[in-house]
């Protein structure tokens, strides 16, 4: 087993979950209705909790403890895709991101539940059980708002168009892609992307939204290699503001 | 989270004149026997109005209360605290949902209540008009403001209106976890590094006056309404709640080596009552009437959230929206 390849995979997934979980938590107190406020907070807790578990596996592979890893790194040491670090924007953008990302996330952990690396397979079984509900939540809202009023359809369509180049960046391949596939750790980003396109098409077809031709869209990549938008570092600064007052203290 | 200091509708001498005396007597006898009043039961108009006002103020306090603590979710130090604080604030929003539901059983819609919050017609707990400057402030709120709320809410859960009592029982169960979380955070700060201890002490100094205000004006100066007590709308006086809080928590605060910024604070062993410097009730009135450090900001945030979410709510009501089968 190529441990470097495995760590690379774990880092990018853990960072995705942490960053998007953090973004979701920013909806607390600001949701368009109380029920959505609560839903985004639930998903935030799941995602941050999942990132914690992934960092624990990394810790067992010799990396630093989860708090240090999450709260002390700078943006260029993060491997999340740029999609998850973008600000929440309006509810339409947050919803579309939630839909596009969580569809991929659910498929990813479904694949990983059969991973040859057992600790990851076990965790993935747990995560896919939680993420199933996130995905159902996104689907129900996309179908509903994506076919309700002129304004809701137009808002969702605009957000979808803006989000897609970033969403395609989820599948940015790493240099370890072949290692991961041949060792049976992960089926690889290309297979995941193919399955994702099928799923999002199925849901969008049940709404008045239209999916642009994905092959004509240039993906926004770089996140997996530590290249980020201007939004990640300020988010991390805020996240670590208290922790960095005294990183050795017990909080 | 909610304390006393509710503002009730001014009582008019004629308030009960139009009520059917036989029904009123039956109603009061039921309350006297400890029965719960349910939404479809007969009730005097005044009872309905006071309860709507009280439950509504409580619900507003939950969503506004989510704001000062919510700002610390994104800065909570470490996974454990981050997850716990998210869950805690989520609970508070959930309480608002429960309470708006309870108030709706009395005939006022959630939309109307939220509108009255935004236009300043309805009040919410005064304490949330103060800013949470530091992480330690958020820990103070989680431990002691929630502790104060539990004192008040446990009393009110024994009130006469069924839906409110049932909501309060659930709420108190959750609040007791918040209190444990808050206490745990405060213990870590109060027994931590020099910086942490200073941060915690500064928070206690900042929050003590609002905490004393939390239970509402002293019984000596507050408009006292015997009928609200008789109808079990109000279950304990402001001073009774304040005394109970001091009795339960001052020793715990002192135990952590923290000081309380009130030289006169002591328990009179002869009377069993706590003695303290009377809080500045003029400040309380000023803040509750809109002139506190954060009143404008809190309402502006709420108003913005409502405005930004309007299209979502409209879309849900759209007649051509596809019906989507509930998942569970």
Interface residues (C-beta under 8 A of the other chain):
Chain A: X22 X25 X26 X28 X29 X30 X31 X32 X33 X34 X35 X36 X37 X38 X41 X42 X44 X45 X48 X49 X52 X66 X67 X70 X71 X90 X91 X136 X140 X143 X144 X145 X147 X148 X149 X151 X152 X155 X206 X235 X238 X239 X241 X242 X243 X245 X246 X249 X250 X251
Chain B: X63 X66 X67 X70 X72 X73 X74 X75 X76 X77 X78 X79 X81 X82 X83 X86 X87 X89 X90 X93 X94 X96 X97 X100 X135 X185 X188 X189 X192 X193 X195 X196 X301 X304 X305 X308 X309 X310 X311 X312 X313 X314 X315 X316 X318 X320 X321 X322 X324 X327
